Amino acid sequence: MRALDEASCREKSWISDVVGFADTDEVQAAVATSIRERRFAGARIGLDTNSYSMSAATFMRLSALLPDASFIPMPGLSDSLR
């Protein structure tokens, strides 16, 4: 997530491993790096395909950066977690 939102996420979430990226970073590269560092580059990864931020370009870039991953559509997941 954006580094700007990192502190509030840590404060309000049960997730302790929160990773932030700078607004000047390439988002998809930052996400792919985080996934690789956790050894999930070949994992099944759920994507909220209804999310406004999951454009076709975003999906294509993540697919290129994580060629061994399997992406699983999970439309509406983000909304159900809010």
mmCIF file of the N, C-alpha and C atoms, coordinates in Angstrom:
data_MODEL
# 
_entry.id   MODEL 
# 
loop_
_atom_site.group_PDB 
_atom_site.id 
_atom_site.type_symbol 
_atom_site.label_atom_id 
_atom_site.label_alt_id 
_atom_site.label_comp_id 
_atom_site.label_asym_id 
_atom_site.label_entity_id 
_atom_site.label_seq_id 
_atom_site.pdbx_PDB_ins_code 
_atom_site.Cartn_x 
_atom_site.Cartn_y 
_atom_site.Cartn_z 
_atom_site.occupancy 
_atom_site.B_iso_or_equiv 
_atom_site.pdbx_formal_charge 
_atom_site.auth_seq_id 
_atom_site.auth_comp_id 
_atom_site.auth_asym_id 
_atom_site.auth_atom_id 
_atom_site.pdbx_PDB_model_num 
ATOM 1   N N  . MET A 1 1  ? 0.827   -1.173  0.000   1.00 0.00 ? 1  MET A N  1 
ATOM 2   C CA . MET A 1 1  ? 0.000   0.000   0.000   1.00 0.00 ? 1  MET A CA 1 
ATOM 3   C C  . MET A 1 1  ? 0.876   1.244   0.000   1.00 0.00 ? 1  MET A C  1 
ATOM 4   N N  . ARG A 1 2  ? 0.265   2.357   -0.319  1.00 0.00 ? 2  ARG A N  1 
ATOM 5   C CA . ARG A 1 2  ? 1.017   3.612   -0.297  1.00 0.00 ? 2  ARG A CA 1 
ATOM 6   C C  . ARG A 1 2  ? 1.567   3.852   1.106   1.00 0.00 ? 2  ARG A C  1 
ATOM 7   N N  . ALA A 1 3  ? 2.806   4.302   1.169   1.00 0.00 ? 3  ALA A N  1 
ATOM 8   C CA . ALA A 1 3  ? 3.440   4.584   2.458   1.00 0.00 ? 3  ALA A CA 1 
ATOM 9   C C  . ALA A 1 3  ? 2.613   5.583   3.264   1.00 0.00 ? 3  ALA A C  1 
ATOM 10  N N  . LEU A 1 4  ? 1.926   6.454   2.568   1.00 0.00 ? 4  LEU A N  1 
ATOM 11  C CA . LEU A 1 4  ? 1.066   7.442   3.210   1.00 0.00 ? 4  LEU A CA 1 
ATOM 12  C C  . LEU A 1 4  ? -0.019  6.783   4.067   1.00 0.00 ? 4  LEU A C  1 
ATOM 13  N N  . ASP A 1 5  ? -0.484  5.605   3.662   1.00 0.00 ? 5  ASP A N  1 
ATOM 14  C CA . ASP A 1 5  ? -1.559  4.901   4.363   1.00 0.00 ? 5  ASP A CA 1 
ATOM 15  C C  . ASP A 1 5  ? -1.056  3.824   5.322   1.00 0.00 ? 5  ASP A C  1 
ATOM 16  N N  . GLU A 1 6  ? 0.230   3.624   5.359   1.00 0.00 ? 6  GLU A N  1 
ATOM 17  C CA . GLU A 1 6  ? 0.810   2.524   6.135   1.00 0.00 ? 6  GLU A CA 1 
ATOM 18  C C  . GLU A 1 6  ? 0.520   2.626   7.632   1.00 0.00 ? 6  GLU A C  1 
ATOM 19  N N  . ALA A 1 7  ? 0.698   3.778   8.223   1.00 0.00 ? 7  ALA A N  1 
ATOM 20  C CA . ALA A 1 7  ? 0.510   3.928   9.676   1.00 0.00 ? 7  ALA A CA 1 
ATOM 21  C C  . ALA A 1 7  ? -0.927  3.640   10.094  1.00 0.00 ? 7  ALA A C  1 
ATOM 22  N N  . SER A 1 8  ? -1.892  4.163   9.362   1.00 0.00 ? 8  SER A N  1 
ATOM 23  C CA . SER A 1 8  ? -3.287  3.913   9.744   1.00 0.00 ? 8  SER A CA 1 
ATOM 24  C C  . SER A 1 8  ? -3.659  2.447   9.551   1.00 0.00 ? 8  SER A C  1 
ATOM 25  N N  . CYS A 1 9  ? -3.064  1.803   8.566   1.00 0.00 ? 9  CYS A N  1 
ATOM 26  C CA . CYS A 1 9  ? -3.323  0.382   8.378   1.00 0.00 ? 9  CYS A CA 1 
ATOM 27  C C  . CYS A 1 9  ? -2.772  -0.419  9.554   1.00 0.00 ? 9  CYS A C  1 
ATOM 28  N N  . ARG A 1 10 ? -1.566  -0.104  9.970   1.00 0.00 ? 10 ARG A N  1 
ATOM 29  C CA . ARG A 1 10 ? -0.974  -0.792  11.123  1.00 0.00 ? 10 ARG A CA 1 
ATOM 30  C C  . ARG A 1 10 ? -1.825  -0.591  12.381  1.00 0.00 ? 10 ARG A C  1 
ATOM 31  N N  . GLU A 1 11 ? -2.364  0.604   12.525  1.00 0.00 ? 11 GLU A N  1 
ATOM 32  C CA . GLU A 1 11 ? -3.157  0.943   13.706  1.00 0.00 ? 11 GLU A CA 1 
ATOM 33  C C  . GLU A 1 11 ? -4.498  0.217   13.726  1.00 0.00 ? 11 GLU A C  1 
ATOM 34  N N  . LYS A 1 12 ? -5.102  0.032   12.565  1.00 0.00 ? 12 LYS A N  1 
ATOM 35  C CA . LYS A 1 12 ? -6.469  -0.480  12.510  1.00 0.00 ? 12 LYS A CA 1 
ATOM 36  C C  . LYS A 1 12 ? -6.591  -1.922  12.027  1.00 0.00 ? 12 LYS A C  1 
ATOM 37  N N  . SER A 1 13 ? -5.473  -2.573  11.744  1.00 0.00 ? 13 SER A N  1 
ATOM 38  C CA . SER A 1 13 ? -5.523  -3.916  11.185  1.00 0.00 ? 13 SER A CA 1 
ATOM 39  C C  . SER A 1 13 ? -4.843  -4.918  12.092  1.00 0.00 ? 13 SER A C  1 
ATOM 40  N N  . TRP A 1 14 ? -5.232  -6.148  11.971  1.00 0.00 ? 14 TRP A N  1 
ATOM 41  C CA . TRP A 1 14 ? -4.584  -7.237  12.685  1.00 0.00 ? 14 TRP A CA 1 
ATOM 42  C C  . TRP A 1 14 ? -3.336  -7.715  11.930  1.00 0.00 ? 14 TRP A C  1 
ATOM 43  N N  . ILE A 1 15 ? -3.137  -7.222  10.721  1.00 0.00 ? 15 ILE A N  1 
ATOM 44  C CA . ILE A 1 15 ? -1.994  -7.620  9.907   1.00 0.00 ? 15 ILE A CA 1 
ATOM 45  C C  . ILE A 1 15 ? -0.756  -6.869  10.398  1.00 0.00 ? 15 ILE A C  1 
ATOM 46  N N  . SER A 1 16 ? 0.278   -7.610  10.750  1.00 0.00 ? 16 SER A N  1 
ATOM 47  C CA . SER A 1 16 ? 1.490   -6.968  11.278  1.00 0.00 ? 16 SER A CA 1 
ATOM 48  C C  . SER A 1 16 ? 2.539   -6.719  10.194  1.00 0.00 ? 16 SER A C  1 
ATOM 49  N N  . ASP A 1 17 ? 2.467   -7.457  9.106   1.00 0.00 ? 17 ASP A N  1 
ATOM 50  C CA . ASP A 1 17 ? 3.464   -7.351  8.038   1.00 0.00 ? 17 ASP A CA 1 
ATOM 51  C C  . ASP A 1 17 ? 2.944   -6.426  6.936   1.00 0.00 ? 17 ASP A C  1 
ATOM 52  N N  . VAL A 1 18 ? 2.876   -5.151  7.246   1.00 0.00 ? 18 VAL A N  1 
ATOM 53  C CA . VAL A 1 18 ? 2.375   -4.153  6.301   1.00 0.00 ? 18 VAL A CA 1 
ATOM 54  C C  . VAL A 1 18 ? 3.560   -3.557  5.551   1.00 0.00 ? 18 VAL A C  1 
ATOM 55  N N  . VAL A 1 19 ? 3.455   -3.508  4.237   1.00 0.00 ? 19 VAL A N  1 
ATOM 56  C CA . VAL A 1 19 ? 4.542   -2.981  3.407   1.00 0.00 ? 19 VAL A CA 1 
ATOM 57  C C  . VAL A 1 19 ? 4.044   -1.750  2.666   1.00 0.00 ? 19 VAL A C  1 
ATOM 58  N N  . GLY A 1 20 ? 4.777   -0.674  2.778   1.00 0.00 ? 20 GLY A N  1 
ATOM 59  C CA . GLY A 1 20 ? 4.422   0.557   2.082   1.00 0.00 ? 20 GLY A CA 1 
ATOM 60  C C  . GLY A 1 20 ? 5.400   0.856   0.964   1.00 0.00 ? 20 GLY A C  1 
ATOM 61  N N  . PHE A 1 21 ? 4.927   1.556   -0.039  1.00 0.00 ? 21 PHE A N  1 
ATOM 62  C CA . PHE A 1 21 ? 5.799   1.987   -1.135  1.00 0.00 ? 21 PHE A CA 1 
ATOM 63  C C  . PHE A 1 21 ? 5.616   3.479   -1.347  1.00 0.00 ? 21 PHE A C  1 
ATOM 64  N N  . ALA A 1 22 ? 6.670   4.111   -1.811  1.00 0.00 ? 22 ALA A N  1 
ATOM 65  C CA . ALA A 1 22 ? 6.638   5.555   -2.064  1.00 0.00 ? 22 ALA A CA 1 
ATOM 66  C C  . ALA A 1 22 ? 5.783   5.859   -3.289  1.00 0.00 ? 22 ALA A C  1 
ATOM 67  N N  . ASP A 1 23 ? 5.212   7.038   -3.309  1.00 0.00 ? 23 ASP A N  1 
ATOM 68  C CA . ASP A 1 23 ? 4.397   7.442   -4.457  1.00 0.00 ? 23 ASP A CA 1 
ATOM 69  C C  . ASP A 1 23 ? 5.210   7.498   -5.748  1.00 0.00 ? 23 ASP A C  1 
ATOM 70  N N  . THR A 1 24 ? 6.523   7.599   -5.627  1.00 0.00 ? 24 THR A N  1 
ATOM 71  C CA . THR A 1 24 ? 7.385   7.645   -6.808  1.00 0.00 ? 24 THR A CA 1 
ATOM 72  C C  . THR A 1 24 ? 7.766   6.251   -7.308  1.00 0.00 ? 24 THR A C  1 
ATOM 73  N N  . ASP A 1 25 ? 7.455   5.200   -6.534  1.00 0.00 ? 25 ASP A N  1 
ATOM 74  C CA . ASP A 1 25 ? 7.751   3.824   -6.942  1.00 0.00 ? 25 ASP A CA 1 
ATOM 75  C C  . ASP A 1 25 ? 6.753   3.340   -7.980  1.00 0.00 ? 25 ASP A C  1 
ATOM 76  N N  . GLU A 1 26 ? 7.176   2.382   -8.788  1.00 0.00 ? 26 GLU A N  1 
ATOM 77  C CA . GLU A 1 26 ? 6.227   1.709   -9.687  1.00 0.00 ? 26 GLU A CA 1 
ATOM 78  C C  . GLU A 1 26 ? 5.451   0.714   -8.824  1.00 0.00 ? 26 GLU A C  1 
ATOM 79  N N  . VAL A 1 27 ? 4.162   0.893   -8.728  1.00 0.00 ? 27 VAL A N  1 
ATOM 80  C CA . VAL A 1 27 ? 3.318   0.116   -7.814  1.00 0.00 ? 27 VAL A CA 1 
ATOM 81  C C  . VAL A 1 27 ? 3.450   -1.378  -8.061  1.00 0.00 ? 27 VAL A C  1 
ATOM 82  N N  . GLN A 1 28 ? 3.291   -1.811  -9.298  1.00 0.00 ? 28 GLN A N  1 
ATOM 83  C CA . GLN A 1 28 ? 3.311   -3.239  -9.593  1.00 0.00 ? 28 GLN A CA 1 
ATOM 84  C C  . GLN A 1 28 ? 4.667   -3.858  -9.260  1.00 0.00 ? 28 GLN A C  1 
ATOM 85  N N  . ALA A 1 29 ? 5.746   -3.143  -9.508  1.00 0.00 ? 29 ALA A N  1 
ATOM 86  C CA . ALA A 1 29 ? 7.076   -3.650  -9.172  1.00 0.00 ? 29 ALA A CA 1 
ATOM 87  C C  . ALA A 1 29 ? 7.235   -3.783  -7.661  1.00 0.00 ? 29 ALA A C  1 
ATOM 88  N N  . ALA A 1 30 ? 6.722   -2.816  -6.908  1.00 0.00 ? 30 ALA A N  1 
ATOM 89  C CA . ALA A 1 30 ? 6.793   -2.881  -5.443  1.00 0.00 ? 30 ALA A CA 1 
ATOM 90  C C  . ALA A 1 30 ? 6.000   -4.068  -4.915  1.00 0.00 ? 30 ALA A C  1 
ATOM 91  N N  . VAL A 1 31 ? 4.823   -4.291  -5.467  1.00 0.00 ? 31 VAL A N  1 
ATOM 92  C CA . VAL A 1 31 ? 3.989   -5.426  -5.050  1.00 0.00 ? 31 VAL A CA 1 
ATOM 93  C C  . VAL A 1 31 ? 4.686   -6.737  -5.399  1.00 0.00 ? 31 VAL A C  1 
ATOM 94  N N  . ALA A 1 32 ? 5.207   -6.847  -6.619  1.00 0.00 ? 32 ALA A N  1 
ATOM 95  C CA . ALA A 1 32 ? 5.886   -8.069  -7.048  1.00 0.00 ? 32 ALA A CA 1 
ATOM 96  C C  . ALA A 1 32 ? 7.111   -8.355  -6.184  1.00 0.00 ? 32 ALA A C  1 
ATOM 97  N N  . THR A 1 33 ? 7.864   -7.331  -5.842  1.00 0.00 ? 33 THR A N  1 
ATOM 98  C CA . THR A 1 33 ? 9.037   -7.506  -4.979  1.00 0.00 ? 33 THR A CA 1 
ATOM 99  C C  . THR A 1 33 ? 8.623   -8.037  -3.615  1.00 0.00 ? 33 THR A C  1 
ATOM 100 N N  . SER A 1 34 ? 7.565   -7.474  -3.057  1.00 0.00 ? 34 SER A N  1 
ATOM 101 C CA . SER A 1 34 ? 7.068   -7.919  -1.757  1.00 0.00 ? 34 SER A CA 1 
ATOM 102 C C  . SER A 1 34 ? 6.628   -9.385  -1.820  1.00 0.00 ? 34 SER A C  1 
ATOM 103 N N  . ILE A 1 35 ? 5.970   -9.759  -2.880  1.00 0.00 ? 35 ILE A N  1 
ATOM 104 C CA . ILE A 1 35 ? 5.519   -11.151 -3.051  1.00 0.00 ? 35 ILE A CA 1 
ATOM 105 C C  . ILE A 1 35 ? 6.714   -12.089 -3.191  1.00 0.00 ? 35 ILE A C  1 
ATOM 106 N N  . ARG A 1 36 ? 7.695   -11.698 -3.989  1.00 0.00 ? 36 ARG A N  1 
ATOM 107 C CA . ARG A 1 36 ? 8.900   -12.519 -4.168  1.00 0.00 ? 36 ARG A CA 1 
ATOM 108 C C  . ARG A 1 36 ? 9.673   -12.677 -2.857  1.00 0.00 ? 36 ARG A C  1 
ATOM 109 N N  . GLU A 1 37 ? 9.807   -11.595 -2.093  1.00 0.00 ? 37 GLU A N  1 
ATOM 110 C CA . GLU A 1 37 ? 10.535  -11.641 -0.817  1.00 0.00 ? 37 GLU A CA 1 
ATOM 111 C C  . GLU A 1 37 ? 9.898   -12.616 0.168   1.00 0.00 ? 37 GLU A C  1 
ATOM 112 N N  . ARG A 1 38 ? 8.622   -12.830 0.046   1.00 0.00 ? 38 ARG A N  1 
ATOM 113 C CA . ARG A 1 38 ? 7.906   -13.749 0.933   1.00 0.00 ? 38 ARG A CA 1 
ATOM 114 C C  . ARG A 1 38 ? 7.808   -15.159 0.342   1.00 0.00 ? 38 ARG A C  1 
ATOM 115 N N  . ARG A 1 39 ? 8.472   -15.363 -0.777  1.00 0.00 ? 39 ARG A N  1 
ATOM 116 C CA . ARG A 1 39 ? 8.527   -16.661 -1.472  1.00 0.00 ? 39 ARG A CA 1 
ATOM 117 C C  . ARG A 1 39 ? 7.167   -17.127 -1.980  1.00 0.00 ? 39 ARG A C  1 
ATOM 118 N N  . PHE A 1 40 ? 6.369   -16.174 -2.446  1.00 0.00 ? 40 PHE A N  1 
ATOM 119 C CA . PHE A 1 40 ? 5.059   -16.494 -3.018  1.00 0.00 ? 40 PHE A CA 1 
ATOM 120 C C  . PHE A 1 40 ? 5.011   -16.274 -4.527  1.00 0.00 ? 40 PHE A C  1 
ATOM 121 N N  . ALA A 1 41 ? 6.161   -16.149 -5.169  1.00 0.00 ? 41 ALA A N  1 
ATOM 122 C CA . ALA A 1 41 ? 6.192   -15.830 -6.601  1.00 0.00 ? 41 ALA A CA 1 
ATOM 123 C C  . ALA A 1 41 ? 5.550   -16.908 -7.459  1.00 0.00 ? 41 ALA A C  1 
ATOM 124 N N  . GLY A 1 42 ? 5.471   -18.131 -6.967  1.00 0.00 ? 42 GLY A N  1 
ATOM 125 C CA . GLY A 1 42 ? 4.844   -19.214 -7.719  1.00 0.00 ? 42 GLY A CA 1 
ATOM 126 C C  . GLY A 1 42 ? 3.512   -19.639 -7.132  1.00 0.00 ? 42 GLY A C  1 
ATOM 127 N N  . ALA A 1 43 ? 2.963   -18.821 -6.274  1.00 0.00 ? 43 ALA A N  1 
ATOM 128 C CA . ALA A 1 43 ? 1.732   -19.159 -5.555  1.00 0.00 ? 43 ALA A CA 1 
ATOM 129 C C  . ALA A 1 43 ? 0.478   -18.805 -6.362  1.00 0.00 ? 43 ALA A C  1 
ATOM 130 N N  . ARG A 1 44 ? -0.639  -19.243 -5.832  1.00 0.00 ? 44 ARG A N  1 
ATOM 131 C CA . ARG A 1 44 ? -1.941  -18.790 -6.329  1.00 0.00 ? 44 ARG A CA 1 
ATOM 132 C C  . ARG A 1 44 ? -2.239  -17.489 -5.605  1.00 0.00 ? 44 ARG A C  1 
ATOM 133 N N  . ILE A 1 45 ? -2.513  -16.440 -6.364  1.00 0.00 ? 45 ILE A N  1 
ATOM 134 C CA . ILE A 1 45 ? -2.709  -15.112 -5.792  1.00 0.00 ? 45 ILE A CA 1 
ATOM 135 C C  . ILE A 1 45 ? -4.097  -14.610 -6.168  1.00 0.00 ? 45 ILE A C  1 
ATOM 136 N N  . GLY A 1 46 ? -4.903  -14.293 -5.174  1.00 0.00 ? 46 GLY A N  1 
ATOM 137 C CA . GLY A 1 46 ? -6.240  -13.784 -5.418  1.00 0.00 ? 46 GLY A CA 1 
ATOM 138 C C  . GLY A 1 46 ? -6.210  -12.304 -5.761  1.00 0.00 ? 46 GLY A C  1 
ATOM 139 N N  . LEU A 1 47 ? -6.983  -11.921 -6.765  1.00 0.00 ? 47 LEU A N  1 
ATOM 140 C CA . LEU A 1 47 ? -7.086  -10.526 -7.200  1.00 0.00 ? 47 LEU A CA 1 
ATOM 141 C C  . LEU A 1 47 ? -8.539  -10.095 -7.186  1.00 0.00 ? 47 LEU A C  1 
ATOM 142 N N  . ASP A 1 48 ? -8.801  -8.939  -6.606  1.00 0.00 ? 48 ASP A N  1 
ATOM 143 C CA . ASP A 1 48 ? -10.145 -8.378  -6.674  1.00 0.00 ? 48 ASP A CA 1 
ATOM 144 C C  . ASP A 1 48 ? -10.296 -7.746  -8.053  1.00 0.00 ? 48 ASP A C  1 
ATOM 145 N N  . THR A 1 49 ? -10.889 -8.482  -8.953  1.00 0.00 ? 49 THR A N  1 
ATOM 146 C CA . THR A 1 49 ? -11.029 -8.029  -10.335 1.00 0.00 ? 49 THR A CA 1 
ATOM 147 C C  . THR A 1 49 ? -12.071 -6.922  -10.497 1.00 0.00 ? 49 THR A C  1 
ATOM 148 N N  . ASN A 1 50 ? -12.821 -6.631  -9.439  1.00 0.00 ? 50 ASN A N  1 
ATOM 149 C CA . ASN A 1 50 ? -13.770 -5.512  -9.481  1.00 0.00 ? 50 ASN A CA 1 
ATOM 150 C C  . ASN A 1 50 ? -13.175 -4.227  -8.919  1.00 0.00 ? 50 ASN A C  1 
ATOM 151 N N  . SER A 1 51 ? -11.986 -4.306  -8.365  1.00 0.00 ? 51 SER A N  1 
ATOM 152 C CA . SER A 1 51 ? -11.352 -3.138  -7.765  1.00 0.00 ? 51 SER A CA 1 
ATOM 153 C C  . SER A 1 51 ? -10.995 -2.110  -8.830  1.00 0.00 ? 51 SER A C  1 
ATOM 154 N N  . TYR A 1 52 ? -11.242 -0.844  -8.534  1.00 0.00 ? 52 TYR A N  1 
ATOM 155 C CA . TYR A 1 52 ? -10.917 0.214   -9.495  1.00 0.00 ? 52 TYR A CA 1 
ATOM 156 C C  . TYR A 1 52 ? -9.431  0.264   -9.800  1.00 0.00 ? 52 TYR A C  1 
ATOM 157 N N  . SER A 1 53 ? -8.604  -0.241  -8.888  1.00 0.00 ? 53 SER A N  1 
ATOM 158 C CA . SER A 1 53 ? -7.157  -0.194  -9.106  1.00 0.00 ? 53 SER A CA 1 
ATOM 159 C C  . SER A 1 53 ? -6.617  -1.416  -9.851  1.00 0.00 ? 53 SER A C  1 
ATOM 160 N N  . MET A 1 54 ? -7.463  -2.402  -10.116 1.00 0.00 ? 54 MET A N  1 
ATOM 161 C CA . MET A 1 54 ? -7.017  -3.591  -10.837 1.00 0.00 ? 54 MET A CA 1 
ATOM 162 C C  . MET A 1 54 ? -7.419  -3.468  -12.309 1.00 0.00 ? 54 MET A C  1 
ATOM 163 N N  . SER A 1 55 ? -6.724  -2.579  -12.994 1.00 0.00 ? 55 SER A N  1 
ATOM 164 C CA . SER A 1 55 ? -6.992  -2.383  -14.424 1.00 0.00 ? 55 SER A CA 1 
ATOM 165 C C  . SER A 1 55 ? -6.356  -3.517  -15.225 1.00 0.00 ? 55 SER A C  1 
ATOM 166 N N  . ALA A 1 56 ? -6.686  -3.586  -16.483 1.00 0.00 ? 56 ALA A N  1 
ATOM 167 C CA . ALA A 1 56 ? -6.065  -4.581  -17.367 1.00 0.00 ? 56 ALA A CA 1 
ATOM 168 C C  . ALA A 1 56 ? -4.551  -4.367  -17.418 1.00 0.00 ? 56 ALA A C  1 
ATOM 169 N N  . ALA A 1 57 ? -4.127  -3.112  -17.454 1.00 0.00 ? 57 ALA A N  1 
ATOM 170 C CA . ALA A 1 57 ? -2.695  -2.813  -17.494 1.00 0.00 ? 57 ALA A CA 1 
ATOM 171 C C  . ALA A 1 57 ? -2.004  -3.281  -16.214 1.00 0.00 ? 57 ALA A C  1 
ATOM 172 N N  . THR A 1 58 ? -2.646  -3.075  -15.065 1.00 0.00 ? 58 THR A N  1 
ATOM 173 C CA . THR A 1 58 ? -2.085  -3.527  -13.794 1.00 0.00 ? 58 THR A CA 1 
ATOM 174 C C  . THR A 1 58 ? -1.953  -5.038  -13.786 1.00 0.00 ? 58 THR A C  1 
ATOM 175 N N  . PHE A 1 59 ? -2.996  -5.722  -14.209 1.00 0.00 ? 59 PHE A N  1 
ATOM 176 C CA . PHE A 1 59 ? -2.966  -7.181  -14.258 1.00 0.00 ? 59 PHE A CA 1 
ATOM 177 C C  . PHE A 1 59 ? -1.875  -7.687  -15.198 1.00 0.00 ? 59 PHE A C  1 
ATOM 178 N N  . MET A 1 60 ? -1.760  -7.093  -16.359 1.00 0.00 ? 60 MET A N  1 
ATOM 179 C CA . MET A 1 60 ? -0.753  -7.519  -17.331 1.00 0.00 ? 60 MET A CA 1 
ATOM 180 C C  . MET A 1 60 ? 0.658   -7.302  -16.780 1.00 0.00 ? 60 MET A C  1 
ATOM 181 N N  . ARG A 1 61 ? 0.894   -6.184  -16.101 1.00 0.00 ? 61 ARG A N  1 
ATOM 182 C CA . ARG A 1 61 ? 2.210   -5.912  -15.542 1.00 0.00 ? 61 ARG A CA 1 
ATOM 183 C C  . ARG A 1 61 ? 2.545   -6.889  -14.423 1.00 0.00 ? 61 ARG A C  1 
ATOM 184 N N  . LEU A 1 62 ? 1.595   -7.156  -13.528 1.00 0.00 ? 62 LEU A N  1 
ATOM 185 C CA . LEU A 1 62 ? 1.833   -8.136  -12.466 1.00 0.00 ? 62 LEU A CA 1 
ATOM 186 C C  . LEU A 1 62 ? 2.100   -9.518  -13.050 1.00 0.00 ? 62 LEU A C  1 
ATOM 187 N N  . SER A 1 63 ? 1.361   -9.883  -14.073 1.00 0.00 ? 63 SER A N  1 
ATOM 188 C CA . SER A 1 63 ? 1.570   -11.178 -14.725 1.00 0.00 ? 63 SER A CA 1 
ATOM 189 C C  . SER A 1 63 ? 2.969   -11.278 -15.311 1.00 0.00 ? 63 SER A C  1 
ATOM 190 N N  . ALA A 1 64 ? 3.455   -10.199 -15.898 1.00 0.00 ? 64 ALA A N  1 
ATOM 191 C CA . ALA A 1 64 ? 4.801   -10.188 -16.476 1.00 0.00 ? 64 ALA A CA 1 
ATOM 192 C C  . ALA A 1 64 ? 5.871   -10.266 -15.385 1.00 0.00 ? 64 ALA A C  1 
ATOM 193 N N  . LEU A 1 65 ? 5.638   -9.588  -14.265 1.00 0.00 ? 65 LEU A N  1 
ATOM 194 C CA . LEU A 1 65 ? 6.612   -9.576  -13.172 1.00 0.00 ? 65 LEU A CA 1 
ATOM 195 C C  . LEU A 1 65 ? 6.609   -10.862 -12.355 1.00 0.00 ? 65 LEU A C  1 
ATOM 196 N N  . LEU A 1 66 ? 5.487   -11.565 -12.367 1.00 0.00 ? 66 LEU A N  1 
ATOM 197 C CA . LEU A 1 66 ? 5.339   -12.805 -11.594 1.00 0.00 ? 66 LEU A CA 1 
ATOM 198 C C  . LEU A 1 66 ? 4.863   -13.931 -12.528 1.00 0.00 ? 66 LEU A C  1 
ATOM 199 N N  . PRO A 1 67 ? 5.688   -14.337 -13.476 1.00 0.00 ? 67 PRO A N  1 
ATOM 200 C CA . PRO A 1 67 ? 5.248   -15.297 -14.496 1.00 0.00 ? 67 PRO A CA 1 
ATOM 201 C C  . PRO A 1 67 ? 4.901   -16.680 -13.958 1.00 0.00 ? 67 PRO A C  1 
ATOM 202 N N  . ASP A 1 68 ? 5.394   -17.048 -12.771 1.00 0.00 ? 68 ASP A N  1 
ATOM 203 C CA . ASP A 1 68 ? 5.104   -18.369 -12.218 1.00 0.00 ? 68 ASP A CA 1 
ATOM 204 C C  . ASP A 1 68 ? 3.882   -18.384 -11.302 1.00 0.00 ? 68 ASP A C  1 
ATOM 205 N N  . ALA A 1 69 ? 3.300   -17.231 -11.070 1.00 0.00 ? 69 ALA A N  1 
ATOM 206 C CA . ALA A 1 69 ? 2.111   -17.143 -10.202 1.00 0.00 ? 69 ALA A CA 1 
ATOM 207 C C  . ALA A 1 69 ? 0.859   -17.493 -10.996 1.00 0.00 ? 69 ALA A C  1 
ATOM 208 N N  . SER A 1 70 ? -0.133  -17.988 -10.286 1.00 0.00 ? 70 SER A N  1 
ATOM 209 C CA . SER A 1 70 ? -1.469  -18.204 -10.852 1.00 0.00 ? 70 SER A CA 1 
ATOM 210 C C  . SER A 1 70 ? -2.386  -17.170 -10.214 1.00 0.00 ? 70 SER A C  1 
ATOM 211 N N  . PHE A 1 71 ? -3.032  -16.367 -11.030 1.00 0.00 ? 71 PHE A N  1 
ATOM 212 C CA . PHE A 1 71 ? -3.900  -15.316 -10.517 1.00 0.00 ? 71 PHE A CA 1 
ATOM 213 C C  . PHE A 1 71 ? -5.347  -15.795 -10.536 1.00 0.00 ? 71 PHE A C  1 
ATOM 214 N N  . ILE A 1 72 ? -5.988  -15.695 -9.387  1.00 0.00 ? 72 ILE A N  1 
ATOM 215 C CA . ILE A 1 72 ? -7.341  -16.200 -9.202  1.00 0.00 ? 72 ILE A CA 1 
ATOM 216 C C  . ILE A 1 72 ? -8.294  -15.017 -9.030  1.00 0.00 ? 72 ILE A C  1 
ATOM 217 N N  . PRO A 1 73 ? -9.306  -14.902 -9.906  1.00 0.00 ? 73 PRO A N  1 
ATOM 218 C CA . PRO A 1 73 ? -10.265 -13.804 -9.777  1.00 0.00 ? 73 PRO A CA 1 
ATOM 219 C C  . PRO A 1 73 ? -11.078 -13.949 -8.472  1.00 0.00 ? 73 PRO A C  1 
ATOM 220 N N  . MET A 1 74 ? -11.141 -12.882 -7.727  1.00 0.00 ? 74 MET A N  1 
ATOM 221 C CA . MET A 1 74 ? -11.934 -12.828 -6.497  1.00 0.00 ? 74 MET A CA 1 
ATOM 222 C C  . MET A 1 74 ? -12.699 -11.506 -6.475  1.00 0.00 ? 74 MET A C  1 
ATOM 223 N N  . PRO A 1 75 ? -13.635 -11.341 -7.410  1.00 0.00 ? 75 PRO A N  1 
ATOM 224 C CA . PRO A 1 75 ? -14.345 -10.059 -7.516  1.00 0.00 ? 75 PRO A CA 1 
ATOM 225 C C  . PRO A 1 75 ? -15.110 -9.721  -6.237  1.00 0.00 ? 75 PRO A C  1 
ATOM 226 N N  . GLY A 1 76 ? -14.938 -8.481  -5.791  1.00 0.00 ? 76 GLY A N  1 
ATOM 227 C CA . GLY A 1 76 ? -15.652 -7.998  -4.614  1.00 0.00 ? 76 GLY A CA 1 
ATOM 228 C C  . GLY A 1 76 ? -14.957 -8.295  -3.297  1.00 0.00 ? 76 GLY A C  1 
ATOM 229 N N  . LEU A 1 77 ? -13.792 -8.932  -3.322  1.00 0.00 ? 77 LEU A N  1 
ATOM 230 C CA . LEU A 1 77 ? -13.101 -9.287  -2.077  1.00 0.00 ? 77 LEU A CA 1 
ATOM 231 C C  . LEU A 1 77 ? -12.793 -8.068  -1.218  1.00 0.00 ? 77 LEU A C  1 
ATOM 232 N N  . SER A 1 78 ? -12.288 -7.015  -1.834  1.00 0.00 ? 78 SER A N  1 
ATOM 233 C CA . SER A 1 78 ? -11.929 -5.810  -1.070  1.00 0.00 ? 78 SER A CA 1 
ATOM 234 C C  . SER A 1 78 ? -13.138 -5.243  -0.325  1.00 0.00 ? 78 SER A C  1 
ATOM 235 N N  . ASP A 1 79 ? -14.276 -5.188  -0.996  1.00 0.00 ? 79 ASP A N  1 
ATOM 236 C CA . ASP A 1 79 ? -15.481 -4.639  -0.369  1.00 0.00 ? 79 ASP A CA 1 
ATOM 237 C C  . ASP A 1 79 ? -15.930 -5.510  0.799   1.00 0.00 ? 79 ASP A C  1 
ATOM 238 N N  . SER A 1 80 ? -15.800 -6.829  0.665   1.00 0.00 ? 80 SER A N  1 
ATOM 239 C CA . SER A 1 80 ? -16.252 -7.720  1.734   1.00 0.00 ? 80 SER A CA 1 
ATOM 240 C C  . SER A 1 80 ? -15.366 -7.613  2.965   1.00 0.00 ? 80 SER A C  1 
ATOM 241 N N  . LEU A 1 81 ? -14.124 -7.148  2.809   1.00 0.00 ? 81 LEU A N  1 
ATOM 242 C CA . LEU A 1 81 ? -13.205 -7.020  3.940   1.00 0.00 ? 81 LEU A CA 1 
ATOM 243 C C  . LEU A 1 81 ? -13.309 -5.691  4.665   1.00 0.00 ? 81 LEU A C  1 
ATOM 244 N N  . ARG A 1 82 ? -14.017 -4.745  4.077   1.00 0.00 ? 82 ARG A N  1 
ATOM 245 C CA . ARG A 1 82 ? -14.107 -3.412  4.694   1.00 0.00 ? 82 ARG A CA 1 
ATOM 246 C C  . ARG A 1 82 ? -15.086 -3.363  5.814   1.00 0.00 ? 82 ARG A C  1 
# 
